[in-house]
Amino acid sequence: MNGIDEEEFIIEVKKDDNYDENSEKHIQAICYFMQEIGYKNNSFIKQIIQSSDLPESWNKWLSFIVSGDYIDSPYFDNKINILKKQISISDIRNACS
């Protein structure tokens, strides 16, 4: 198996003009996962929410965790991660938009 470490991955990903570390689906997925594992450090999350430079999407989804409102699993195209299927970069970008 070929692979790269996380630091190298981040460097490579940030070279892509379409990379957005604050994409709505990315943030929703992280907060969904936090909710699913039962993350309950609400005082810490509230400190993050009060940060003046917090992007709106983070504020939105972190607030769901604090309030206890259910976060739906973000929909991703489940047909693009199939063995022996040709996957284009546009397939992946379209699934994440």
C-alpha positions as CSV (number, residue, x, y, z in Angstrom):
1,M,0.0,0.0,0.0
2,N,1.3,3.4,-0.9
3,G,0.6,6.3,1.3
4,I,1.7,9.7,2.6
5,D,1.7,11.1,6.1
6,E,-0.8,13.6,7.2
7,E,1.5,16.6,7.0
8,E,2.4,15.8,3.4
9,F,-1.3,15.2,2.6
10,I,-2.2,18.6,3.9
11,I,0.5,20.3,1.9
12,E,-0.6,18.6,-1.3
13,V,-4.3,19.2,-0.8
14,K,-3.8,22.9,-0.1
15,K,-2.2,23.2,-3.6
16,D,-5.6,22.5,-5.2
17,D,-7.5,25.7,-6.0
18,N,-10.8,24.0,-5.1
19,Y,-9.6,23.0,-1.6
20,D,-11.8,24.5,1.2
21,E,-11.0,23.5,4.8
22,N,-14.2,25.2,5.8
23,S,-16.6,23.5,3.4
24,E,-20.1,23.0,4.8
25,K,-20.1,19.2,4.3
26,H,-16.6,18.8,5.8
27,I,-17.7,20.7,9.0
28,Q,-21.0,18.9,9.2
29,A,-19.3,15.5,8.9
30,I,-16.9,16.4,11.7
31,C,-19.6,17.6,14.0
32,Y,-21.8,14.6,13.1
33,F,-19.0,12.3,14.1
34,M,-18.5,14.2,17.4
35,Q,-22.1,13.9,18.2
36,E,-22.2,10.2,17.3
37,I,-19.3,9.4,19.6
38,G,-21.0,11.3,22.4
39,Y,-18.6,14.2,22.7
40,K,-19.9,16.3,25.6
41,N,-17.3,19.0,26.4
42,N,-19.8,21.8,25.9
43,S,-17.8,24.4,27.8
44,F,-14.9,23.9,25.4
45,I,-17.2,24.0,22.3
46,K,-18.9,27.2,23.7
47,Q,-15.4,28.8,23.9
48,I,-14.8,28.0,20.3
49,I,-18.2,29.4,19.3
50,Q,-17.4,32.6,21.0
51,S,-14.2,33.0,19.0
52,S,-14.5,36.2,16.9
53,D,-12.8,34.7,13.8
54,L,-14.8,31.5,13.7
55,P,-16.3,30.8,10.2
56,E,-20.1,30.7,10.2
57,S,-20.3,27.1,9.2
58,W,-18.4,26.0,12.3
59,N,-20.6,28.2,14.5
60,K,-23.7,26.6,12.9
61,W,-22.7,22.9,13.4
62,L,-20.9,23.3,16.7
63,S,-24.1,24.9,18.0
64,F,-26.0,21.8,17.1
65,I,-23.7,19.8,19.4
66,V,-24.2,22.2,22.3
67,S,-28.0,22.4,21.9
68,G,-28.4,18.6,21.5
69,D,-30.1,19.1,18.1
70,Y,-29.6,16.0,15.9
71,I,-27.0,16.4,13.1
72,D,-27.9,14.4,10.0
73,S,-25.2,12.4,8.4
74,P,-24.0,14.5,5.4
75,Y,-24.8,12.9,2.1
76,F,-22.0,11.9,0.0
77,D,-22.2,10.0,-3.3
78,N,-21.7,6.4,-2.2
79,K,-21.1,5.2,-5.7
80,I,-17.6,6.9,-6.1
81,N,-15.8,4.7,-3.6
82,I,-16.2,1.4,-5.2
83,L,-13.3,-1.0,-6.0
84,K,-12.3,-1.2,-9.6
85,K,-14.4,1.8,-10.6
86,Q,-12.8,4.7,-12.5
87,I,-13.2,7.8,-10.4
88,S,-12.5,11.3,-11.8
89,I,-11.6,14.3,-9.8
90,S,-14.8,15.9,-10.9
91,D,-16.8,13.0,-9.5
92,I,-15.3,13.6,-6.1
93,R,-15.7,17.4,-6.3
94,N,-19.4,17.0,-7.3
95,A,-20.0,14.6,-4.5
96,C,-18.6,17.1,-2.0
97,S,-20.4,20.2,-3.3
